[in-house]
Amino acid sequence: MQLEQPLTEKEFDELDQFLLSERSPEDAMTMDTLHGYLTAIAIGPETIMPAEWLPRVWGQDGKQAPKWKTPKEEERILNLIMRFMNEVLITFEVAPKEFEPLYCEHEHNGQTLIDAEAWCWGFWEGMELRPGSWDPVWESEVGELMRPLYLLGADEIEEDELPLVEDPVKAHQLALEIEANLPAIYRYWLPLRKPAVETIRNDGPKTGRNDDCPCGSGKKFKKCCGADQA
């Protein structure tokens, strides 16, 4: 699978249309939500493998799946999602200050404003994959930079905070702050980021219950360390 090439405009539209199609689950992410989700995974505290995060693209419970026409179509769409993720990863690695969240725009009183709520909701979903692991950033020197993400992405905020997000102009300003803050959040996690957890398989010969215990006690395994395991 080639992951080096960014999505062309045609491929972007192809993925967008599939996510919005009837063959995609009703709760599937839209492109802006998906972009926020992938961003949190890309810059967060732990490396998360696609096998874990991909199912949630189709719904929060991770148990839904599209109605694929053919295996070839499934491979095609998953390839586009992986390349979309790769774009995020490469941009932060090469030029984090050039990263642009995929926000929606809308007209308000003759102004073109940014609506970042769907993107931030996706980012929050990405954080929820490892909620406890994100805790240190809130108490860090960049903790205040996370506040706009919380205001626009969290399921619930304080009542006195609602005016900050219900006013389209103020929400627009929060979106601009998020874009400016993301490189610093990325730099915070970069030296702390944990590798993906892998299952370690022991392919060596197993000790039989009647064999001498490998601990060197001189007892049979079943009456020594094997008894502890039992």
C-alpha positions in Angstrom: 0.0 0.0 0.0 1.5 3.3 -1.1 1.1 6.0 1.6 3.4 8.7 0.3 1.1 10.5 -2.1 -1.4 13.0 -0.6 -5.0 12.7 -1.8 -5.8 14.4 -5.0 -8.9 16.7 -5.1 -10.7 13.9 -7.0 -9.7 11.3 -4.4 -10.7 13.7 -1.6 -14.2 14.0 -3.1 -14.4 10.3 -3.6 -13.8 9.6 0.1 -16.1 12.5 1.0 -18.9 11.1 -1.1 -18.5 7.6 0.3 -18.7 8.8 3.9 -21.9 10.6 3.1 -23.4 7.8 1.0 -26.2 5.5 2.2 -23.7 2.5 2.1 -21.7 4.2 4.9 -23.2 3.7 8.4 -25.4 6.5 9.6 -23.0 7.5 12.4 -19.9 7.4 10.2 -17.6 10.4 10.4 -17.7 13.2 7.8 -14.4 14.5 6.3 -14.0 17.3 8.8 -14.7 15.1 11.8 -12.4 12.4 10.4 -9.6 15.0 10.0 -9.9 16.1 13.6 -10.0 12.5 14.7 -6.8 11.6 12.8 -5.1 14.7 14.0 -5.6 13.8 17.7 -4.3 10.3 16.9 -1.3 11.7 15.0 -0.1 14.1 17.7 -1.3 12.5 20.9 0.5 10.7 23.7 0.5 7.2 22.3 0.9 5.6 18.9 -2.4 3.9 18.1 -2.6 1.2 15.4 -5.1 1.4 12.6 -6.7 -1.8 13.7 -8.0 0.0 16.8 -8.9 3.5 15.4 -10.3 2.5 11.9 -13.5 0.8 13.1 -14.5 4.0 15.0 -14.5 5.9 11.7 -17.8 4.1 11.0 -19.4 4.7 14.4 -18.5 5.4 18.0 -19.0 1.8 19.1 -16.6 0.5 16.5 -19.0 -2.3 15.6 -20.5 -0.9 12.4 -19.2 -1.3 8.9 -20.0 0.0 5.5 -22.0 -2.0 2.9 -19.1 -2.7 0.6 -19.9 -3.5 -3.0 -16.7 -5.5 -3.5 -13.5 -6.3 -1.6 -11.8 -4.0 -4.1 -13.9 -1.1 -3.0 -13.2 -1.8 0.6 -9.5 -1.8 -0.1 -9.8 1.4 -2.1 -11.6 3.4 0.6 -9.4 2.1 3.4 -6.4 3.1 1.3 -7.7 6.6 1.0 -8.3 6.9 4.7 -4.8 5.7 5.4 -3.3 8.2 3.0 -5.4 10.9 4.6 -3.9 10.0 7.9 -0.4 10.0 6.3 -0.9 13.6 5.2 -1.5 14.6 8.8 1.5 12.7 10.0 3.9 14.0 7.4 2.7 17.6 7.8 3.4 17.6 11.5 6.7 15.8 11.0 8.0 18.2 8.2 6.2 21.5 8.8 3.8 21.6 11.8 3.2 25.3 11.5 1.7 24.7 8.0 -0.9 22.3 9.3 -4.4 23.4 8.5 -7.4 21.8 10.2 -10.2 20.9 7.8 -12.8 23.4 9.0 -16.2 24.2 7.5 -17.2 27.7 6.6 -20.6 29.4 6.8 -22.0 32.9 6.2 -23.1 35.0 9.2 -24.3 38.6 8.8 -22.4 39.0 5.5 -19.2 37.5 7.0 -17.5 34.2 6.1 -16.9 32.4 9.4 -15.3 29.1 10.4 -17.3 26.4 12.0 -14.8 24.1 13.7 -17.3 22.1 15.9 -17.3 18.9 13.8 -13.5 19.0 13.5 -13.1 19.4 17.2 -15.7 16.7 18.0 -13.5 14.4 15.9 -10.4 15.5 17.8 -12.1 14.8 21.1 -13.1 11.3 19.8 -9.4 10.7 19.1 -8.5 11.7 22.6 -11.2 9.4 24.0 -9.2 6.4 22.6 -6.6 7.2 25.3 -8.4 9.5 27.7 -6.1 9.0 30.8 -3.0 9.4 28.7 -3.9 13.0 27.8 -4.2 14.1 31.4 -0.6 15.5 31.8 -1.1 18.1 29.0 -3.9 19.8 30.9 -1.5 20.5 33.8 1.4 21.4 31.6 2.7 24.7 30.2 0.5 24.2 27.1 -2.6 23.3 29.1 -4.3 26.6 28.3 -3.8 25.9 24.6 -6.1 22.9 25.0 -9.0 25.0 26.2 -10.4 25.9 22.7 -10.5 22.2 21.8 -12.4 21.5 25.0 -14.9 24.3 24.4 -15.7 23.2 20.9 -15.2 19.4 21.2 -16.2 18.2 24.6 -19.7 16.6 25.0 -20.4 18.9 28.0 -19.1 22.3 29.0 -20.0 24.6 31.9 -23.1 26.8 31.5 -21.1 30.0 31.8 -18.9 28.8 28.9 -21.7 28.4 26.5 -21.7 32.0 25.2 -18.1 31.4 24.0 -19.3 28.7 21.6 -22.9 29.8 20.8 -21.7 33.2 19.4 -20.6 32.4 15.8 -17.9 35.2 15.9 -16.4 33.9 19.2 -16.5 30.3 17.9 -14.7 31.5 14.8 -12.0 33.0 17.0 -11.7 29.8 19.0 -11.1 27.9 15.7 -8.3 30.2 14.7 -6.7 29.7 18.2 -6.8 26.0 17.7 -5.0 26.2 14.4 -2.3 28.4 16.0 -2.1 26.1 19.1 -1.7 22.7 17.4 2.0 22.9 16.7 2.8 23.6 20.3 0.6 20.7 21.5 2.4 18.5 19.0 5.8 19.6 20.3 4.7 18.9 23.9 3.9 15.2 23.1 6.7 14.6 20.7 9.4 13.6 23.3 6.8 11.9 25.5 5.0 9.9 22.8 4.8 6.2 23.6 5.1 3.5 20.9 2.2 1.2 20.1 1.7 -1.7 22.5 2.4 -5.0 20.8 1.6 -8.5 22.0 4.8 -10.4 22.7 4.7 -14.0 21.6 7.0 -16.5 23.2 7.9 -19.0 20.5 10.3 -20.9 22.7 9.6 -24.5 24.0 7.1 -24.7 26.8 8.0 -26.3 30.1 6.0 -29.5 30.6 4.3 -30.1 34.0 6.5 -33.1 34.7 9.8 -31.4 33.6 12.3 -30.0 36.1 11.4 -26.4 36.9 13.5 -23.9 35.0 14.0 -21.8 38.1 16.6 -24.3 39.3 14.8 -25.4 42.5 15.2 -29.1 41.6 11.4 -29.6 41.9 9.0 -30.7 39.2 7.5 -27.7 37.3 4.0 -28.6 38.4 5.0 -28.5 42.1 7.0 -25.3 41.8 6.4 -22.3 39.4 3.8 -24.3 37.6 1.8 -24.4 40.8 1.9 -20.6 41.1 0.6 -20.3 37.5 -2.2 -22.7 38.3 
